[in-house]
Amino acid sequence: MRLRESGDAFGHACRTAQESGPGTLVYVGRFDLAEFAVVLELDEPLRTARRAFYAGMVALTDALRAYAPPNKPVTIDWPDTVKVDGGLVGGGRLGWPASAHEHEPPAWLVFGAMIRTVAMTDNEPGLHPLASALDEEGFGEAGAVQVTEGFARHLMRVTDLWQEDGFESVAGDFLSRLSRERQVIQRIDGNGDLLTRRIGAEGTERRELAQALSVPTWFDPKLGGPRL
């Protein structure tokens, strides 16, 4: 389902998920931003179904890696921010019905993403050193259409991987894309929480996925897109 440039793929997908059904892909026709959302359906309680977010992030970064120049790192800041060579280009988010219960399957889930493909600011170079765009990172012809199509293909692959080998394979793929921290061991718990243990220190730090997904860390509501 294609929306006009002023459309909101994530919001539209969430509003129409019940009627449109799983597998529906909504995207916005823009050239400067790859913006899309897909409706998902998992037959498991919401507390574990949120792990589908990790599958979406793996598919999203796989789509970018396919066009990345050699030795150009595409990484994730847990849980939702995507960076290219350290510059923020966008991220993913997850929606579910407000009435859904933690211990019951949700009627639907929506994974949405935005990736900045073209830098549209007229500011001087270096004014936003923490932000970037695919055209600034040498991604060539990788525009919004290519990123959206690539995501759809890779999401099917990741879904097959989950079904055949279990969630642990998806979790391992996701963890391998996290921005590197020295002397830490990380794993994803059964409900999607991130567990971090620092070598030489006692105890394990738990970061809750449900809480982390409540507000996208990469999204700027005023801009309506990735932060600068």
HELIX and SHEET records of a PDB file:
HELIX    1   1 ALA A    9  SER A   20  1                                  12    
HELIX    2   2 LEU A   46  ALA A   49  1                                   4    
HELIX    3   3 ALA A   52  ARG A   65  1                                  14    
HELIX    4   4 LEU A  134  GLU A  137  5                                   4    
HELIX    5   5 ALA A  144  ASP A  165  1                                  22    
HELIX    6   6 PHE A  167  LEU A  175  1                                   9    
HELIX    7   7 LEU A  209  ALA A  212  1                                   4    
SHEET    1   A 7 ARG A   2  LEU A   3  0                                        
SHEET    2   A 7 LEU A  25  VAL A  28  1                                        
SHEET    3   A 7 LEU A  33  LEU A  40 -1                                        
SHEET    4   A 7 LEU A 109  ARG A 116 -1                                        
SHEET    5   A 7 GLY A  87  GLY A  95 -1                                        
SHEET    6   A 7 THR A  81  VAL A  84 -1                                        
SHEET    7   A 7 VAL A  74  ASP A  77 -1                                        
SHEET    1   B 3 VAL A 184  ILE A 188  0                                        
SHEET    2   B 3 LEU A 194  ARG A 198 -1                                        
SHEET    3   B 3 GLU A 205  ARG A 207 -1                                        
SHEET    1   C 2 PHE A 219  ASP A 220  0                                        
SHEET    2   C 2 GLY A 225  PRO A 226 -1                                        
END                                                                             
